[in-house]
Every structure is written in structure tokens, then in C-alpha cells.
Amino acid sequence: MTSQTPVKTTRNLPKPKSAYLPTSKDSPLYANREFYDSVAKTHENGKRELVEKITVPIRSGRAWKVPKGYVCRVVALEGPQVGDLNIWSAHNPRERLWAARTRQLQSAHVSVYDRLWSNLPYLRPLCTITGDSIAYGQDEWGGRCHDLLGTRCDPYAEKLLSGQDHDFHCHSNLTRAILPYGLTEFDVHDVLNVFQLTGLNENDQYFMETCPAKKDDYFEFFAETDLLCALSACPGGDLSKWDWGESDGDSGLDMTDCCRPLGVEVYKITDESVLSGWKESQPVNYKGLHGLKLSLRTLNRYSSCCQVVGDYSIELSRELLWKALRSVLLNYSQLSIQVHQKDEKWELRLLESYVLDDVLEIRPETETLELLREFNKQTFDLGTKTPLWKLVLVGKSKLLFCFDHLLLDGMSGRNFHVLLKDSLNRVLTQTLPVDTTQPLFDTSRDSGLQINPEPAAFIDYGISASVLTRTLLRELTPKWIKSLLQRFTSVPLIPDQYVREDIPRHTAKFDENIDLVSLSSTEVANLISVARDHSVKLTALFAMLYHVALYPVVGYKHTVATVPVDLRRFMYSKPGPPELGLFMGVLEVSLPPMETLDVVPEDPSWNLATAIQKQIDGGLPESRSNIGLLRLVENEKFLKSKLATPRTTTMEFSNLGSYANNKLQEVKLTRLTFSQSLGLTGAYFGVNIIGTDTGIDLVLTSLPELKQELMQTKTRFLSLISEITSK
């Protein structure tokens, strides 16, 4: 039964043409045939090296990664066999093969020079086909090979059509294959049916015929970006006996005889000249917002994220994390807030519900520094049904908490890990199993939920007359007046400040250089002892050492360092649990040229450390005032003005302190690491500090244009630390 008919009508219409045909060689739909031919020829001329070889057994699935610029080949090892292929971005599983759009941009069946495109909002070629030994063409019934018309077989359709339960359909094979990469059934998507012969009959209905592949036939593609791939050896085999329902006994349908394994080969191109001029594909840079009106901050993606990585003393599992997170979320509604649009305005609102897979990603063991470099670029979309934070479980016991700075400050990142650790200690004794697919948070069943008032409701951001006067004079007084007044004061009114006019500000570029310095508990104890001997604290000590290390960069210039301040100490009333929220102030430390403080380049200066400590102590009472001043400034104009001027802050020091574990608890935090983007309004260099009783991690950052300077400064910084602790 079908709604369609094989009868053709005559309507005197012109012959239709392809809706998406490339109009020129400059079209993004056009594949440079000369380039891809040279890629394909590397197999014959020995200019590629086999780096990975996988066998996909019958009725099974396997997953693997293909680095950008590499070639992947799927091989029919023993004869005809259909394979169902899924492709994702290796770094973002939300970006994946979009079969429907590829059908439009290329064709419903694909072969050499066709590209496989990703879904919205990315829409870029994930790979380009460079080899197809079958080269089937079109048969007399309209059948073609390598199909995007259909999709994978699955146990749900099986149950619907045959009433049977089978666990080895392609959907299930792909699901099992991707679990080690932290993906789930929800990440499996419409496939490319490799080696599959399909078409549409006279009634416009989908048909499948016997696979035409022979032993050693192959299908090959070039990775335009880093890919994660998964392949299922279809349980229908070569489809010569395919049907719904399969008997377990001696009688009835049995398709195992027509099932064969598939091979996967990944090659590195060894001749660099082949890839000369090639660039990784990039997502479409659509700058619109679908007609929504957002603030300038959101429109230009000014929002940046913070990351705090915690190493735990136990192995973490999905079940443990579900139990512990559930407890934390019931007490801290701040974690379940999103920003939604209402009447062209934006408001904070609790999410209706979300599950563990909305906030948890699982991946193999990765170095902490590599994690920070990757997630420094993370941004969260507003107005969605998921929170403004996520967790990444790395290996067995490392957990990254990445969150939008719009709602939470850096101290909240540290506090989150402490709260989660305490919750883990409580749930360890709970032996009842839980369904980790159930909602972590659900407003329809959870009670006592609230959105906290603005920080101004319990922190006094009042601006003193002296602060307001100084600010107005500094920001609004013309330079010629400052020049006249300079003769009456020794304080420089127009300081010769470290400024890089050649480094523009960026609105959505969070690709800073990031490096890591880890200090043991013994080294930290020595530093604290030395600091106390000179009546300064650790922040002032690190600021002094880093400032001296920066001397070859800043020279004899005035510099400004900012120090974020945790304002929880200034709360005159509690908003509910204050551990999580945006309770941050900032103070500025102005440093004159080193020569005025008798600082010898390359040598530690306790005069400088003392001067920094005095400014920190003196500025703490007024650290709220800068936030108060921002309330008098129109956000859009403020940010636009920043875009038009160079940065004036040299360094930012964010010290979240050191956490001491409870020795009686089984679950402990053995290491903490903190990083945040410098953002649009930040400094040229950043130092992010956090620790536990096992030591301290310092994450050093700089703008991308200052990579060499950061490397040199790190070397001098470590040398200075070694110098003062060895005396």
C-alpha cells in the first residue's frame, strides 16, 4: 500500500536541474579534484603510512578516531557486506553527519569528490570521499551504491514489524561501539550505508538489493577535521536474504551465512607537499540570532567560561555521580538556572528538568593542561533546556567542572568540587541501585527551589564619594588638564603604561595560550614561610615574582594588576547557600616602573612585594566599589568602548586559596586546577591559583599574540621561585 503511483502525468514542465549545483570552483560545494586525486594517489605511490588497522566482526561495531588531514579506508575483507557509518567531530559530539543536508548538497548516493556535511549550527564538510573501488553507477532499476536515503536497522523497528527482540541491529552495534568515548544511544544518528545498493522504485518506495562489493573492495575518505567514526557490520550481511524477523531455531530466516567482517584502515599522509595549501574545514560563521534581540554581550559572545578540574581519591562512576549530583542540585538551585527571553528581554528562570547526559561527558584519560586548553574555548548557549555548566569525567577519577561566568564566579568552581566531594562521601554507603536516565532535576517533583536575588540584595555595593571622585577624574579629565596638574603632584597622572596597540581586542576569541606550573606541598610550605618572614601573603608574593619575571616584556613601564576578591566575607545577609553564585569584586594594584622601587631585573624584590601587599590590604574595603560603578554604566556602550581601545591591565591574579581535606573522609580532593579566559576586558597575562593539601597549581595564560613572551616568562618565574626557596 502506498500513496504514490507509478503513473506519470504530462504537465509540460521543463527538465528540473539540481537545486544545489556548484556555480563555480569557488563554491564551498566544489571539491578541488586535483587535490583529492593527489590524496588518493598516495596509496599507490607510497606517500601514506598505515597508523591503525581495525577489524569489525560480523554483527558487531567498532569506533575509532581519524585526525584531520588523514585518510580512512573501509574494506570488504572477505566479500560483500554492508556497513553503517556514523561520523562526529572528535571534539564535539553534537556536531555530526547530517544525512539529509548531504543528500541535498551532494546526492542521495555518494562517491568520489562528494563531501559528507555536518548538522546545524555547524554545516561544514566533515570529510571528502577520495576512493570508491566499486564505482557502481546506476543499474536498470535505478539502484546506486553508498546510500544516504535509508538509515540504520534498529531493534525498535524490529519489535514494531516482527514482534521480536534482537540486540545486534546496526543501531545497537553503534551504541555499544561509542560507549568508551562517553557517547550514548542518543548520539547515534542517520548513517551512510557503505557498500549498500538502494534506490526508489516506481512507487517512490525505498528498496535494497544484494551488496555488489567483492573481496578487497574499498570506500575511502579524507578527514577535513578531527573525526570520531563508528561502523557497524550490518546483521543483514550482504542483504541477499534480508527481511524483518530472524529465527533462533533450525527453521526460518537465518542471515548469518551472508555476514562478513569489515576492515578499517587509517593512514597518515607522509608527504607534506600533498597537503600544502589545505586547511581544516570551519563551521559556517552565521552571526544572526534567528530574529532574537540579545544584549551586546551575548550577541558578540562576550561571555566566557571558567574551569576547575578536581582529582578525586576514588573511581567515579555514572551511578555515583548521579547520586551525588542529585543531592547537590536539590540544595543549590543556582545550578539549574538558564537565561530565557521574554518580551524581548532576558530573565533568569529555573529549567524544567534535565538528565545526567545533558551535563556529563565521559572521555579517556587526558592531561589536565590539554583539558584546560580545550575547554577555555567553551561557550554555553542561552535560552536552551540545559544548564550553563557541564562536567567531563576524564579517565576514572578526574572531573572537570566548566561553567559560564555569567552566573558563577571562580570560587564557586572550587566550592562545587567541595560540595560534590562531601556528597560523594554521603552516598558511598547507599547500596540501592539508581536509574541514571531519570532526571537529575525536575521542577515538577522537587520542592524548595528558588532563584536567588541579585548580589546587590545582600552585599553593599555603595560607592564612596572619594572612589567616585577619583574614578571621574581618571576617566573624564582631558590629558591637557592632567599635564597642567602634573607639576603639583609626584603621582603620575599620565603614566607611561605598558600597552600593546598592536594587539586588538576580540569579542569571541578564547584561544589564549595556557601553561601549567605545579608546586608540591613542600615547595608551597617553603614559599609561605618565606612570605611570612617578609610580612606578605602568597598572592602578593606570586604577583611580585611574576612582575619581575615579566620585566623583559614590560620594561620600565607603569603596570596595572587586577586581583579578583571573594565578596562572601562582606555579606550582611545570606541569600540562602552562598557557596555558589557571582559574589566577586576586583581591586587594582598600580605598579610604578621597577627602577622607582629599586628592583633589579631578574632578582626577587621584597620592596615590590610589600608595596603590592599594602595596595591589596588598602583596596579590600573598596573592592566592591568597582562593581558598584558598573551599575552606573550602560553595558553596551561600555563594551563597545573597550573594543575601540587597547587593554591597559598587564596582569590578573586570581587566587582561590588552598583546600584542606578532612582526613576522616574516604573521598578526598587530591588536586585542584583552575583556569579562566582573559576575555574581552581582561589583562594581557593571567595567573590562576588554587591548591589542596598536596600542593598548588598555577595556570599561566596570555593573549594568543604573546605566546613566546609567556614561555619566556614562565621560565624566569620558575627560576625565581627556585631562588627564593633555596635560600
N, C-alpha and C positions, 0 to 999 in steps of 0.2 A: 504494500500500500504506500502510495506517495502522492504528494500534492502536485508533483511535476508530471509533465507529459513529454513523450519523445517527438510529438508532432511539432514541426517547425512552421511558424507563420511568416508570411512575407509582409514586411512593413516598409519596404523601400528605404531602409536606413543605410547610411554609409558604413563601410567596414570600420569597426572600432579600432582604436590604437591604444597602446599601453598608457595607463594613467600616470605612471611614474618613470617614464623613459628618460634617461640622462640626456640633457640637451647639449652638453659639451664635455670635453675632457676635464674641465674644471669642476664639474658636478661632483658632489660628495657621493653620488651613487656610482660614479665611474671608478672602476678598478684599473690601475695602471698595469696593463697587461705585460709590458716589458719587464717591470719589476717582479711581478708574481711568476712570470716564466723563469726568471733568474733564480727565484726561490725554489721553484720546482726542480730545476736542473741540478741543484746542489746534491740531490740524491744520486744522480748519475756521475757527477764529476768529483765526488768525494769531499765536497766542501761543507759537509754536515757531520756531526758526531752524535751517535746514539747515547742518550743520557738516562733513559728509563724505558723499561720494557715490561708490559703487564699482559697477563692472560686473564680474560674474563670467562670463567667456566660456564657451561650451559646452564640456563635458567638462573643466572646469578647476576650480580652487578659489581662494578668497581668504580672508584673515584680517584682522581689524580689532578695535579696542577701542571699547567703549561705556562712558563714565563713568557712575557711579551717578547716578540721577535724570534720565538722558537716555532718549530713545526711539529704538528701532531698527526699521526697516521693511524687510522683504524683498518685492521687487516682481517679478511676472511681466512682464518688459519687452515681450515680443512674443507671448505666448500661453502655453499650458500647458507647464509644466516643473517637474519635481520637484527640490527642493533638500534636501541632507542637512546638518543644522546641528549643530555641536558648540559647547559653551559651557564656559568655565573662569572661575574667579576670575582677574582680571588680575594679582593679586599672588601667587597660589599655584596653580600648575597641577595640584597634587594634588587641589584642590577643583574638581569638575567636575559636569556634568549627570549625574544618576542617573535613567536612563530607567525602570528597574524600580520604584523607590520612587515616582516621579512617577505611574506608571500606577496605583499603589495609592492615593496620596493625592489624585489628581485623577481621571484616567480614561485609558484606553488611547489615546484620541484627544483632542486638546486644542483649546480655542478660548478666546474672551474670558472673562476672570476666572480662568482656570486659571493655576497657578504651576508653574514648572519648578524642581525641587528638586535640591540638591547631594548628593553622596555622603557617607558616614561618613568621619571623625568630625565633619562639619560640619552637614549636614542643615538647610539654610536655603533659602528661595526665592532663586534667582539672578535671576529675572525673572518678571514677570506679564504675561500676554497682554492687550493692550488693543485690538487690532483684527484682524478677520478678514473680509475682504470676500466670501469665498466662502460662509461660513455654510451649509455643505452639509447639515448634519443627518445623517439616516440613510436610505439608499436601501432598495429592496425586498430586497436581498441582504445587508443588514447592513453595507454599506460606509460608512465615515466618512472624514473628511479630517484631515490633520495628525497623523501616525501615530507612536506610541511602541511599537507592537507589534514591528515589524521592526527592522532595523539597516542599516548601510551595505553596499553591494555592495563586494566586495574581491577582489583577484587570487588569493587563496588558495582561496576557494570556486570561483572561475572555473577554476582549474587542476584542482581536485578534480572538478568536474562536467563540464567540457568538454574538459579536457586542454590548453587554450590558455593562453598568457601574454599578459595585457593590463595595461598600466601606467596606465590612466586611469579606474579604478573610483573610487568616492567615497572609499574608504579611502586610496587613493594620492593623490587630489586634496587631501584634507585634510592628509595628511602633508607634501606639498610646501608647502602654504599656511602651515603653522605653523613651518616651519624658521627663518624670520627672527626668530621670537620665542623661539628657544632650545628649542623643543619638538621631539619626535621622534615616530616612529610609535607608540611606547608610550603617548603621551598622547592619541591618537585613541580615542574611546570611542563607546558606543552613541548613536545620533543621534536627533534629532527630524526626521522626514521631512516637511518643509514642502510643502504642496500635494499630498501623496500620498494616494491613495484606496485604503484597505485594509480588511480585516476578516478574520473567521474563518468558514469555510464550515460546512456541516452536519457535517463530519467533524472539526471543530475545527482545521482547517488554514488557514494564512496564505494570503490571496490579495491580489493587486494589480491594480487596474484603471486605465483611462486617466485621467490627471490632469484634473480638472474646471476648472482655472483658465483664465481668459480674460486677454487683454491688460490690463495695469494692475491686476489683482487683487493684493492685498497681505496680508501677515501681519505684525503689529506687536506689539512687546513693550516693556515698561518695565523698565529696569535697576535692580534692588534693591540692587546693589553694583557695584563696578567690574568690568567683564567683558572677557574676550578671547573673540571669536567667530570661527568659521571656517565657511564654507559651500561645499559642492560642488554644481556644476550636474551632476546625475546623468547619466552617459553613456547611460542608458536614455531620456533626454529626458522625454517625457510618458507613457512606459510603454505606448504603444499597440502597440508591436512587441516588447516586452521578452522576452528569453529568454537563456539561457546560450550563449556561443559567438557569435562575430561574424566573418564572412568578410572577408578583406582584398581579395578579388577582386570581379569584376563580379556573381558569383552568390552566393547565400546571404544570410544575415541582415545587414542594414545599418540601424543605428538613428540615424545622424547626421541623417537628414531630419526626425526628430521631436525634435531637440535645439534648445533655445533658450537665450539668456543670461538671467541673473537680475540684478536690481539690489538694491543695499543702500543705504539712506539712514539717516544718524544725525542726530538732531535734539536741540537744546538747548531746554528749556522756558524761555522768556524772561520769563514772568510768575511772579515768585517766590511769589505768593499761592497758585498752584496746588499748590506743594509744601509749603505751610505745614502743619506737624504731621507730615509724612512723615519717617521715619527709615530709615537704611540697615539692611538685614536683618543679623542676627547669628547666628553658629553656635550650635547648642544647647550649653548650658553643663553638660554631663554631668560630674559631679565624681567619679564612681566609677572604679574601675580594674579592672573585669571580674573582681573577686574576688581580684586580686593584692594582696599586702601589701607596701607600699613604705615607705621611710623618710619622715618628715615633710617632709624637704627635697624629695624627688621628688613626694610627694603634693600639695604645695602649689606645686609648680613654683618652688622657690627657686633652682634652677639658672639662671644667666644666661650670656650668651654675650659673647665679645669679637670684635671685627672689626679686621683690619688690611688696609687697601687699599694695593696696590702698583701704581704706574705703571711699565711696562716700556718699554725703548727700542726694542723690536721689536714687530711684529704677532704676536699669539699665535693659534694655530690649535688645533683639536681634536687633530690629529696631534702637533704639538709638545708640547702639554700632556700627552698620553698618554705619550709617550716620557719626558719629564722627570719626571712624577709617578711613573711605574713605577720609575725609578731611586731616587727619594727614598723610596718606600714599602718597597723592599727593604732599606733601611738603617735605617729608623725605624718599627719595628713599632708604636710608640705610636699612630700614626695609624690603625691598623687594629684598635683595641680598642673593644669595646662592653661595656655593663653588662648582665648577664643574671641572671635569677632561678634559684636552685637551692635546693630545700628551704626556701622562704620566706625565703631570704637572697639578697643580691646579691653577685655576684663579677665581677671583670674577666675578659674572655675575648676571644681573638682571633676576628675574624669569619672565616667560612669563605671567602668571596670576595665581591668587588663589582666593578662596572664603572664606566667613566667617567661614564655618565649618572646613576649613583647619587650622584655628588658634584659634578657640574658643571652649572651653569645658564648659559645664554647669553642676553644681552639687549642691546638697543640702547644707545647712548651715554646715560649718566645722570650728573648731577653727583655728586661724591663725597659731599657733605653729604646729599643725598637718599638715597643708598645707606645711609649710616650711620643715618639716621632710621628707615629701613625695617627694617634687619637688627638694630637694637638690640632689637627685639621678638622676634627669632628664638629658638625653643627647639627642642631635639632630644629625640626620644622615646627612652627607654631600652628595651633588650630587643628592638631591631629588627635587621634584617640589613644595615643601612647604618651608616657611621661617624658619629661625633659631630662632624663638621665638613662644610663644603661650600665650593665655590668658585663665584664668579659672575664670568664673563668679560663685561665691560661694554665695548661697542664693540670696538676692535681690540687694545688694549694695557693696559687697566685690569683688575686682578684683585683681587676681594675674597675674603679668607680669613676665614670665620666659623666659630667653634669653641666648644664647650662648655667653660666654665671648670672643669668637674668634673675634666677630665684635663689641660688645658694652661693655662699662665699667659700673661700678655701678652707677655713676652719670647719665648715660643715662637712667637707670631704673627709677630714680626719675624724670628726665626730661620728660620721656614718660608719666607718670601719669599727670604731669602738663599740657603737650600739649593736652592730651586726655580730661582733665577737661575743659580746655579753649574751645576745640572743642565742647564738650557737651553743654556748655553754649550757643554756637552759634546755634547749631542745635535744641535746645529745642523749638525754635519758628517756626521751619519748620513743617508744618502740613501735607504736602503731603506724602502719604504712599510710601514706597520703597519695592522693591523685594529683600529680604535679601539673595536670592540664586544667585543674579547677582555677577560678580567678584568684589572683593574689589579693585583689582589692575589688570591692563591689559595693557601690553606694546603696544598692537595694537591700543589702543584708548587714552591712557594717554600720555601727552606731557611734555617736560621739565624734563625728567628723566635722572639721571646721577649716575655714581659710583664715589664717592669722591676719590681723590688721597690719598695716604698713609699719615698718620700724619706727617711724616718727611718733607712733602712738605710745611707745614706751622708752624711747631714747630722746633726750633733749638735743635737738639739732640747732638750737638757738645760736644766732651769730652775734658775737660781741661787737661793740662799736669799734674797738681797736682793730679787730680782724677785718671788718668790713672796710674801714678806712684804708688800711694797708693794701687790701686787695684792689680797691678802686684806684688808689694812687699808682700801684704797679701796673694795672691793666689799661687804665684810661689816660694816664698822664702822657702827653706827647714827648718825644725824645728831646726836643729842643728845650723844653722846660726842665727835664731831668738833667740836661747838660748844664743849665744855669745853676741848679740846686747842688750839683756835684761838688762845687767849691766849698760848700758849707758842711760837708759830712765826709767821713772816711769810708762809709759804707758805699760800695759801688752801686750806683743807680742804673747804670747801663753796663752790666758786666760783660766781659769778653767771654762768652759762654760757649761750651762745646756744642756745636750744631752742625749737622750734615745736610746742607742744602741739596746735595745730590741724591739723597735718599727720600723718595716721595712716600707719603702715607698711602696705605691700601685699605680698602673697605672690607674685602672678603678674602684676604690673603693671609692664611695662618700657617705658612711654611717656614717658620723660623728655624734657625739652627738650634739643636738641642744636644747637650752633653751632660755627663753624669759624673759626680765625684762622691765616692762612698768613704766615710770615715768610721773606723771601728770605735767601740765603746772606750777603749784605752786612749785612742787619739782624741776623742771628744773630752774625756776627763782631763787630759793634759791641757787642752785649749781652754776649758772652763777655769782650771787652776791659774793659768797664765792671765786670763782676763780678769779674774778676781784680784790678782796681785796688782792690777793697774786700775781697779775700780770701774771696769766697764763690763757690759754684758755681751753675750755671744753675738747678737745682731750687730752691735757696734764693732766688735772685733772682725767679723766677716766683712762688714762694709769697708773697714779700713784696709784690710788685706786686698780686697778686690779693687778698691780705688787705686791702691799703689800698683797692683798688677796691670791696671788699665793705663798707667802713665804713658807708655809708648803710643797709645791710641789718642788720649785726650790732651797730652802735653800740659803746658802751663795755662790751662783754661779753667774758668769757673765751671763747676758741675752741679747738677741737682740730682739728688737721690730721693725716691719716694719709699715710704715704709707703710704698708697697709697695717691698720690697727684693728684688733678684735674689740668691738664695742660692747660685747656682752657684759663687760665689767661696769659699764656706765648705765645699765638698765635701771630705771627707777620703778618699773613694774614688769612683771613677767607676762609674755604673750602666750602662755602655755609652755610646752617644752622649748627652750631657747637653743637647743643644740644645733638644729638645722634651720637655716634661714640666711638672709642677707643683712648681716649686722657688722658692716665693715666701714671703717673710716680710713683716712690717709693723712700722713704728715709728710712734710717736705724737709729734707736736710740739704741746706745750701753749703757747698764746699768751695772756698776760695782756691786759687791756684796753689799747688803744693809748696811752692817756694815760700809763700807767706807763712806757712806753718812749719818751716824748717824741715820739710820732708825731703829725704834723699831718695831719688828714684831707685827702685828695686829693693829698698830696705823698709821693714815694718816701722811704722811711726805711731808711738803711743800718744803723742800730742794730737795727731789726727783722730785716733780712736776716742780720746777724751772729748774732743770737740764734737764728734758725732754723737756720743752718749749724752752730752749736755743738750744738744738740739732735740734728741729723741725725748728725753725727760721733760724738757720745756714745752715740747709740742704736743704731748699726750693730752693735756686738758683741752686743747683746741682742735684735736684731730677730728672731732665731729663737725667742726665748722665748715670744712671743705664740702662735705655732703650737704650741709645746710645751704651753702652758697649755690650749689647746683639747682636747688629748688627755685632759685630766682632767675634761672637761665632757661630760655626756650631750647629744648633738646635739639630740634632740627637745625636751628641756626648755629648752636654750639658745635655740633658735629661737622657741619659744612665749613665752619671757620677753621676747624682742625685740619680738614682736608687741604686747605689752601696754605697752610703754614708748616714748616718743618718741626720735628719733635724737639723739645727743649729739655727733656728729662734723660739723664745719662743712664741711670741705674734704677732698678726697683728691687727691693729686698723683702721677700715675703717669708716670714719665719712662723711656721705653725707649731713650733715647740717640739718637745720630745715626750712620747707617751711611755709611761712605766706600767708594765704588765702586772696583773695580780698573780703572784706565784702559785696561789692555790687553785687557779682556774686551769682546766685542761687545754682549752683553746686560747692561744696567745697570738699576738701580732709580732712576728719575728723581724719584720722590716716594713717601713712605710716610705713611699717616694711620692713627691708632689710636683706637679708641673702645671703651668697655665700659659696661655698665649699672651704675647705682648699687646696684641690688639691694635686698634686704631689710635688710642690715646696714650699708649704705654711708652716705655723707655726704649733706648737703643739696646740695652743689655738687661737681663733679669737673673736673679738668683732666688731660687725657691728651696726652702729649707724645711725639713721635717725629720723626725727620728723616733726610735724606740730605745729600750734599754740595751739593744745590741749595737747601736751606732746611729749615725746621721747620714742622710742622703742630701746632697746639694745638686739640684738640677740647674745647669747654667744654660741660658738662652741668649740669642741675639737675633737681630733682624737678618733676613737672608743675605743681604748685601755685605754683612760683616762676618762672614764665615771664617776667614783667615784670622781676623782680629780675635775672634772668640777662641780659636785653637791656641793662639799665642798667649792670650790672657790666662787661659786655663793652666798652661804650663807654668807661668810665673806665679799664679795663685797657689798651686800645689807646692812650689818651691818655697814660698813664703810661709806656708803652714808648717812645712818640714823644718824651716829655720827657727821659728819661734817655739816649737815643741821640743827641739833638740837642745835648747839652751838650759 
